[in-house]
């Protein structure tokens, strides 16, 4: 039961009973509720601003874990990149070198992605920079791995052809010369015996009596077998494939025809003195991609290391050529 309240009336010198109207009671109640609501909103706002809810704390912890995982993934991608770079280096400088294939250009290995922004959906997040960075590395690695995979496919095919290539590359001397006494003139600037001036000698000369067999130094196809050529006389040109061509000049007789296939060691002709020559011998040339090479580097099936050193010394001697 509510207490009865009185107010002192100075005019009547009596206490008058205070009558509280319903509307006044309602106003008080509404004022109390409004004040409580405003206070509650203010307190909630302060708490929401400066204090995390349990759900927010959990989400922040999860974000921190994800960020650390992204950083760890980024480091692992850097490690994988180093491993891939080592594989690429070995591919270009060992595997492809063994099979005499050109290395893959760096602009192909390192090519990026053009066109539209591939990472637009990853932007505008708190950690967008890190996420986009990792995504770019993954895409780049994926492309480089694909290119390396295709390169290994090519190397595998070259390995399957290696046996044929080894059989085709010039690897023996064109005349029987185990005692190394038939090498008369080497590769380089030499005095021409007929023209009597120094000129580039594009092959090696092997002296032998007329009729001595001349052997194909590698498997190939006869490209030419005639006397058409400046100073070569009767000669044979073999195309070995893989960019290699050999020439055997000043023959007395050929033993093959154009288009004929030959193997290393087959007799393709006989030593003679035809063409611009000062005596019976075999002039032998080796070319790779139309560039003359020193034939002394292509006797590895014939010579021991000691014999090769002796042959190298003889070929470098400033002797007069025979053609």
C-alpha positions in Angstrom: 0.0 0.0 0.0 1.4 3.3 -1.1 2.1 6.0 1.5 -0.2 9.0 1.7 1.6 12.2 1.2 0.7 15.7 2.5 1.7 19.3 1.7 1.6 22.2 4.3 -0.7 25.0 3.3 0.6 28.3 4.7 -2.7 30.0 4.0 -4.8 27.7 6.0 -2.1 26.6 8.3 -3.2 23.0 7.6 -1.7 20.0 5.9 -3.5 19.2 2.7 -3.5 15.7 1.3 -1.6 15.4 -2.0 -3.6 13.9 -4.8 -1.3 12.3 -7.5 -3.0 12.1 -10.9 -2.7 9.2 -13.2 -1.2 11.3 -15.9 1.5 12.4 -13.6 2.3 8.8 -12.6 2.4 7.9 -16.3 4.8 10.7 -17.1 7.2 9.6 -14.3 7.1 6.0 -15.6 7.8 7.1 -19.2 10.6 9.5 -18.0 12.2 6.7 -16.1 11.9 4.3 -19.0 13.3 6.9 -21.4 16.2 7.7 -19.1 17.0 4.0 -18.6 16.8 3.4 -22.4 19.2 6.2 -23.2 21.6 5.1 -20.4 21.4 1.6 -21.7 22.2 2.7 -25.3 25.1 4.8 -24.1 26.5 1.9 -22.0 26.1 -0.6 -24.8 27.8 1.8 -27.3 30.7 2.2 -25.0 31.0 -1.5 -24.4 30.6 -2.4 -28.1 33.3 0.2 -29.0 35.9 -0.6 -26.5 35.3 -4.2 -25.5 35.0 -7.3 -27.8 32.2 -9.8 -27.5 33.1 -13.5 -27.2 32.2 -14.0 -30.8 34.4 -11.1 -31.9 37.3 -12.4 -29.8 36.9 -15.8 -31.5 36.8 -14.2 -35.0 39.9 -12.2 -34.2 41.8 -15.2 -33.0 40.8 -17.1 -36.2 41.9 -14.1 -38.3 45.3 -14.0 -36.6 45.7 -17.8 -37.2 44.8 -17.4 -40.8 47.2 -14.5 -41.3 50.0 -16.5 -39.7 49.1 -19.4 -42.0 49.2 -17.1 -45.0 52.7 -15.9 -43.9 53.8 -19.5 -43.5 52.4 -20.4 -46.9 54.1 -17.4 -48.5 57.5 -18.6 -47.0 56.9 -22.1 -48.3 56.2 -20.7 -51.8 59.5 -18.8 -51.6 61.3 -22.1 -50.8 59.5 -24.0 -53.6 60.4 -21.1 -56.0 64.1 -21.6 -55.1 63.8 -25.4 -55.7 62.1 -24.8 -59.1 64.8 -22.2 -60.1 67.4 -24.9 -59.4 65.5 -27.4 -61.5 65.2 -24.8 -64.3 68.9 -24.1 -64.1 69.8 -27.8 -64.4 67.3 -28.2 -67.2 68.9 -25.4 -69.2 72.5 -25.9 -68.4 72.8 -29.7 -68.0 69.9 -31.7 -69.4 69.3 -29.6 -72.5 73.0 -29.1 -73.0 73.6 -32.9 -73.0 71.1 -33.2 -75.8 72.3 -30.1 -77.6 69.0 -28.3 -77.2 68.6 -24.6 -76.8 67.7 -23.5 -73.2 64.2 -22.1 -72.7 64.3 -18.2 -72.8 63.8 -16.5 -69.5 61.1 -14.3 -70.9 59.0 -17.5 -71.5 59.8 -19.0 -68.1 59.1 -15.7 -66.3 56.1 -14.6 -68.4 53.2 -13.1 -66.4 49.5 -12.9 -67.0 48.1 -10.1 -69.1 44.6 -8.9 -69.5 42.0 -8.3 -66.8 42.6 -8.1 -63.1 42.6 -11.8 -62.0 42.6 -10.9 -58.3 39.7 -8.3 -58.1 37.6 -10.6 -56.0 40.4 -10.8 -53.4 40.7 -7.0 -52.9 39.1 -4.7 -50.4 39.7 -7.0 -47.4 41.8 -6.3 -44.3 44.5 -8.7 -45.5 44.0 -8.2 -49.3 47.6 -7.3 -50.0 48.9 -10.6 -48.4 46.2 -12.7 -50.0 46.8 -11.3 -53.5 50.6 -11.7 -53.0 50.2 -15.4 -52.2 47.7 -15.9 -55.0 50.1 -14.3 -57.6 52.9 -16.5 -56.4 50.8 -19.6 -56.7 49.7 -18.7 -60.2 53.2 -17.9 -61.3 54.6 -21.2 -59.8 51.8 -23.1 -61.5 52.7 -21.6 -64.9 56.4 -22.2 -64.4 55.8 -25.8 -63.3 53.7 -26.3 -66.5 56.5 -24.9 -68.7 59.0 -27.1 -66.9 56.8 -30.2 -67.3 56.6 -29.5 -71.0 60.4 -29.1 -71.1 60.9 -32.4 -69.4 58.6 -34.0 -71.9 60.8 -32.6 -74.7 64.0 -33.8 -72.8 62.4 -37.3 -72.5 61.8 -37.4 -76.2 65.4 -36.2 -76.8 66.7 -38.9 -74.5 64.8 -41.5 -76.6 66.5 -40.1 -79.7 69.9 -39.9 -77.9 71.0 -43.3 -79.2 70.4 -42.2 -82.8 72.1 -38.8 -82.1 75.2 -40.5 -80.6 75.3 -42.8 -83.7 75.0 -39.8 -86.0 77.5 -37.3 -84.5 80.9 -37.6 -86.1 83.1 -39.6 -83.7 86.0 -41.3 -85.5 88.8 -40.4 -87.9 87.9 -40.6 -91.6 90.9 -42.9 -92.4 92.6 -45.6 -90.4 95.1 -43.6 -88.3 95.6 -45.5 -85.0 99.3 -44.7 -85.0 98.5 -41.0 -85.6 101.1 -40.7 -88.3 98.7 -39.7 -91.1 97.6 -36.4 -89.7 99.3 -33.8 -92.0 97.6 -30.5 -91.3 95.2 -29.1 -88.8 92.4 -26.6 -88.5 93.1 -22.9 -88.7 95.4 -20.5 -90.7 97.8 -22.5 -92.9 100.0 -21.9 -95.9 98.3 -23.2 -99.0 100.7 -25.4 -101.0 99.5 -24.3 -104.4 98.3 -20.8 -103.9 101.3 -19.9 -101.7 99.6 -17.7 -99.2 98.1 -18.1 -95.7 94.4 -18.9 -95.8 91.9 -20.4 -93.4 92.1 -24.2 -93.5 88.6 -25.3 -92.6 89.4 -29.0 -91.9 92.1 -31.5 -91.3 94.3 -33.4 -93.8 95.2 -37.0 -93.5 97.9 -38.4 -95.8 97.5 -41.9 -97.2 98.2 -43.7 -100.4 95.8 -43.6 -103.3 93.0 -46.1 -102.8 93.0 -46.1 -99.0 89.4 -46.5 -97.7 87.7 -43.4 -96.3 85.0 -44.1 -93.6 81.8 -42.3 -92.7 82.5 -40.8 -89.2 78.8 -41.0 -88.2 75.5 -42.3 -89.4 73.9 -40.0 -92.0 72.6 -39.5 -95.5 74.7 -38.8 -98.6 74.0 -35.3 -99.6 76.6 -35.0 -102.4 79.0 -37.4 -104.1 80.6 -35.7 -107.1 83.4 -33.3 -108.2 81.3 -30.2 -108.0 82.9 -27.9 -105.5 85.6 -25.2 -105.3 88.9 -27.1 -105.1 87.4 -30.2 -103.4 87.7 -32.5 -106.4 85.8 -35.7 -106.1 84.2 -35.5 -102.7 81.3 -36.8 -100.5 79.1 -34.7 -98.2 77.2 -36.4 -95.5 74.2 -34.9 -93.6 74.1 -36.5 -90.1 71.1 -34.6 -88.8 71.1 -32.6 -85.6 72.8 -29.8 -87.5 76.0 -31.8 -88.4 77.5 -32.1 -91.8 80.9 -33.7 -92.8 82.9 -33.4 -96.0 85.5 -35.8 -97.4 87.5 -34.3 -100.3 90.1 -35.2 -103.0 88.9 -38.7 -103.5 90.0 -41.0 -106.2 86.7 -42.8 -106.2 83.4 -42.6 -104.4 81.6 -45.6 -103.0 78.1 -44.1 -102.4 75.3 -42.2 -104.2 73.2 -39.1 -103.2 70.3 -40.1 -100.9 72.0 -43.3 -99.7 72.0 -44.0 -96.0 75.3 -44.9 -94.3 76.4 -45.9 -90.9 79.6 -45.0 -89.0 82.5 -47.0 -90.3 81.0 -47.6 -93.8 83.4 -47.1 -96.6 82.2 -44.1 -98.6 85.2 -43.6 -100.9 88.9 -43.8 -101.4 91.9 -41.5 -100.9 93.0 -39.6 -104.1 94.6 -36.4 -105.3 91.7 -34.8 -107.2 90.9 -31.1 -107.1 93.2 -28.4 -105.7 95.6 -30.8 -103.9 99.3 -31.2 -103.7 99.4 -34.9 -102.9 97.2 -37.9 -102.0 95.2 -37.2 -98.8 91.8 -36.9 -97.3 90.6 -33.4 -96.5 88.0 -33.7 -93.7 85.6 -31.1 -92.5 83.0 -31.0 -89.7 80.2 -28.4 -89.7 77.4 -27.7 -87.1 74.6 -25.4 -88.2 76.7 -24.2 -91.2 79.7 -23.3 -88.9 83.0 -25.0 -89.4 84.3 -26.8 -86.2 87.7 -28.2 -85.5 87.5 -31.9 -86.4 90.1 -32.8 -83.7 87.2 -32.5 -81.2 85.3 -35.3 -82.9 87.5 -38.3 -82.5 86.3 -39.4 -79.1 85.4 -43.0 -80.2 88.9 -43.4 -81.7 91.4 -41.9 -79.2 92.5 -42.4 -75.6 93.1 -39.2 -73.6 96.8 -39.6 -74.2 96.3 -40.1 -78.0 93.9 -37.1 -78.1 96.6 -34.9 -76.4 99.1 -36.0 -79.1 96.6 -35.4 -81.9 95.8 -32.0 -80.5 99.5 -31.1 -80.4 99.9 -32.3 -84.0 96.9 -30.4 -85.3 98.1 -27.2 -83.7 101.5 -27.3 -85.4 101.9 -24.6 -88.0 102.4 -27.0 -90.9 101.5 -26.4 -94.5 98.2 -27.8 -95.6 97.9 -30.2 -98.6 95.0 -28.3 -100.2 
